[in-house]
């Protein structure tokens, strides 16, 4: 009889352990702090790439290069920013949904914002790629218009973490070292 009790208790322990794993796997996403750290870690290389792009774009706009050279460089730069934005979007997606009020909405907002930025860079790249380099002034006017449009689209797609609908996440973004 003792063996039966031990076996029954052992089975109950296994069932309870499996139930805990199933419940924790289905219900909980990362804590606000863990999610914020993951998101900031995903965004750090993206921010660096965007900063580099901004600096390089400014240099291209003032450099003494031919329109064909500027076009090649700008298309490459905007393509890199498009790729970096998509990489950041995928990394935010991998971070999951934070375990907080409006977590799904907040996660979707971050992914959507990065997707809009990715698309804006892609449109700028395509616009510049389609410009003729025959007339330098016409080419640079087209580049300026493409960059102006990019800036408007970028600003419209930007996500303001100060407007998050979760006090826990606001606090987490302010406190975790990855976000500083």
C-alpha positions as CSV (number, residue, x, y, z in Angstrom):
1,X,0.0,0.0,0.0
2,X,2.9,2.3,0.7
3,X,4.1,2.0,-2.8
4,X,0.7,3.0,-4.2
5,X,0.6,6.1,-2.0
6,X,4.1,7.1,-3.0
7,X,3.2,6.5,-6.7
8,X,0.0,8.5,-6.4
9,X,1.8,11.3,-4.6
10,X,4.6,11.2,-7.2
11,X,2.0,11.4,-10.0
12,X,0.2,14.3,-8.3
13,X,3.5,16.2,-8.0
14,X,4.2,15.6,-11.7
15,X,0.7,16.8,-12.7
16,X,1.0,19.9,-10.5
17,X,4.4,20.7,-11.9
18,X,3.0,20.3,-15.5
19,X,0.0,22.5,-14.6
20,X,2.3,25.2,-13.3
21,X,4.4,25.1,-16.5
22,X,1.3,25.2,-18.7
23,X,-0.3,28.1,-16.7
24,X,2.9,30.1,-16.6
25,X,3.6,29.5,-20.3
26,X,0.1,30.6,-21.3
27,X,-0.5,33.6,-19.1
28,X,2.5,35.5,-18.3
29,X,4.7,37.6,-20.5
30,X,7.9,39.3,-19.3
31,X,7.7,41.7,-16.3
32,X,7.6,45.4,-17.2
33,X,11.2,45.8,-16.2
34,X,12.4,42.7,-18.2
35,X,10.3,43.9,-21.3
36,X,11.7,47.4,-21.1
37,X,15.2,46.1,-20.8
38,X,14.7,43.8,-23.9
39,X,13.1,46.6,-25.9
40,X,15.9,49.1,-25.0
41,X,18.5,46.5,-25.8
42,X,16.8,46.0,-29.2
43,X,16.7,49.7,-29.9
44,X,20.3,50.6,-28.9
45,X,21.9,49.3,-32.2
46,X,19.0,50.8,-34.1
47,X,19.6,54.2,-32.5
48,X,23.3,54.0,-33.3
49,X,22.5,53.2,-37.0
50,X,20.0,56.0,-37.3
51,X,22.5,58.5,-35.7
52,X,25.1,57.3,-38.1
53,X,22.7,57.7,-41.0
54,X,21.8,61.2,-40.0
55,X,25.4,62.2,-39.8
56,X,26.2,60.5,-43.1
57,X,23.2,62.1,-44.8
58,X,24.2,65.5,-43.7
59,X,27.7,64.9,-45.0
60,X,26.4,63.6,-48.3
61,X,24.2,66.7,-48.7
62,X,27.2,69.0,-48.3
63,X,30.0,66.9,-49.8
64,X,31.6,67.7,-53.1
65,X,30.6,64.4,-54.7
66,X,28.9,63.8,-58.0
67,X,25.1,63.3,-58.0
68,X,25.7,59.6,-59.0
69,X,28.1,59.1,-56.0
70,X,25.7,60.8,-53.6
71,X,22.8,58.8,-55.0
72,X,24.7,55.5,-54.5
73,X,25.7,56.5,-50.9
74,X,22.2,57.7,-49.9
75,X,20.4,54.7,-51.3
76,X,22.8,52.5,-49.4
77,X,22.4,54.5,-46.2
78,X,18.6,54.5,-46.3
79,X,18.6,50.8,-47.2
80,X,20.7,50.3,-44.1
81,X,18.3,52.3,-42.0
82,X,15.4,50.3,-43.4
83,X,17.1,47.1,-42.5
84,X,18.1,48.3,-39.0
85,X,14.5,49.3,-38.4
86,X,13.2,45.9,-39.4
87,X,15.8,44.2,-37.2
88,X,14.7,46.3,-34.2
89,X,11.0,45.6,-35.0
90,X,11.7,41.8,-35.0
91,X,13.7,42.1,-31.7
92,X,10.8,44.0,-30.1
93,X,8.5,41.3,-31.3
94,X,10.7,38.6,-29.8
95,X,10.5,40.5,-26.5
96,X,6.9,39.4,-26.3
97,X,4.1,41.2,-24.6
98,X,4.7,42.8,-21.2
99,X,2.7,41.5,-18.3
100,X,1.0,44.9,-17.6
101,X,-2.2,46.7,-18.3
102,X,-2.5,47.4,-22.1
103,X,0.6,45.2,-22.7
104,X,-0.6,43.9,-26.0
105,X,-1.5,47.4,-27.2
106,X,1.8,48.8,-26.1
107,X,3.8,46.0,-27.7
108,X,1.9,46.4,-30.9
109,X,2.5,50.1,-30.8
110,X,6.2,49.7,-30.6
111,X,6.2,47.2,-33.5
112,X,3.9,49.4,-35.6
113,X,6.1,52.4,-35.0
114,X,9.2,50.6,-36.1
115,X,7.4,49.2,-39.1
116,X,6.3,52.7,-40.1
117,X,9.9,54.0,-39.7
118,X,11.2,51.0,-41.7
119,X,8.7,51.8,-44.5
120,X,9.6,55.5,-44.5
121,X,13.3,54.7,-45.0
122,X,12.3,52.3,-47.7
123,X,10.3,54.9,-49.5
124,X,13.1,57.5,-49.2
125,X,15.5,54.9,-50.6
126,X,13.2,54.1,-53.5
127,X,12.6,57.8,-54.2
128,X,16.2,58.7,-54.3
129,X,17.0,55.6,-56.3
130,X,14.5,56.8,-58.9
131,X,16.0,60.3,-59.2
132,X,17.9,61.2,-62.3
133,X,21.5,62.4,-61.7
134,X,21.7,64.3,-65.1
135,X,21.1,67.7,-63.5
136,X,22.8,68.2,-60.1
137,X,20.4,70.8,-58.9
138,X,17.3,68.8,-59.8
139,X,18.8,65.7,-58.2
140,X,19.6,67.5,-54.9
141,X,16.2,69.2,-54.9
142,X,14.7,65.7,-55.2
143,X,16.9,64.4,-52.4
144,X,15.8,67.3,-50.2
145,X,12.2,66.6,-50.9
146,X,12.7,62.9,-50.1
147,X,14.5,63.7,-46.8
148,X,11.8,66.2,-45.9
149,X,9.1,63.6,-46.5
150,X,11.1,61.0,-44.5
151,X,11.4,63.4,-41.6
152,X,7.6,64.0,-41.6
153,X,6.8,60.3,-41.8
154,X,9.5,59.5,-39.2
155,X,8.0,62.1,-36.7
156,X,4.5,60.8,-37.4
157,X,5.5,57.3,-36.6
158,X,7.6,58.0,-33.6
159,X,6.5,56.4,-30.3
160,X,6.5,58.6,-27.2
161,X,7.2,56.4,-24.2
162,X,6.0,59.3,-22.0
163,X,2.5,58.5,-23.3
164,X,2.5,54.8,-22.3
165,X,-0.8,53.6,-20.8
166,X,1.2,51.7,-18.1
167,X,2.7,53.4,-15.1
168,X,4.7,50.2,-14.5
169,X,6.3,50.4,-18.0
170,X,6.9,54.2,-17.7
171,X,8.8,53.5,-14.5
172,X,10.6,50.6,-16.0
173,X,11.8,52.6,-19.0
174,X,13.1,55.3,-16.6
175,X,14.8,52.8,-14.2
176,X,16.4,50.0,-16.2
177,X,20.1,50.5,-17.1
178,X,19.5,49.4,-20.7
179,X,17.3,52.4,-21.3
180,X,19.7,55.1,-20.1
